[in-house]
Amino acid sequence: MAYSMQYSREYNITPYHYPNHQPTNEEKPSMCDDKPAAVGFWGSSPAVPQDVWFPSNPTPPPPRSYYVPSNPFRTNNYKSAPVPLTEDQVRQIFMKFDLNGDNVLSREEIRQAFNYLGAMFPAQKARQGIKLADANGDGVVDMSEMEDLVKYAYNLGYVVR
């Protein structure tokens, strides 16, 4: 304890001891003490634990360590980077949106494919893709013109979602 037993008796301070505390020689009562322990008007002072900061304990306790578990089921993994689509994957996506199965892509089917790819303005991308890929000018993209449309969409850099 930081204070002597004489000081604690004079100023009515009761030292706090842990349950397995062994008293030092200074804390053991001796037979030659002529003064009884001073007791204040309301009794002795309350015990102050040493692991908590208090004005009578000048040194603060060491910081407590906290365990913060990591969530193994987290949904956002920011360490993974987006993977760009290959030309074959882009071709498969366009063929998936050939809804009537006639191997000819209309403007609406191409718009839905660009929407699926994540285009900001899918109708504009569909118009631009038809303008670049439609060689015969009929307003649709058939299998012979598909390669130019796939190149156009691939160069836009869509990624796997």
Disulfide bonds with the S-S distance in Angstrom:
none
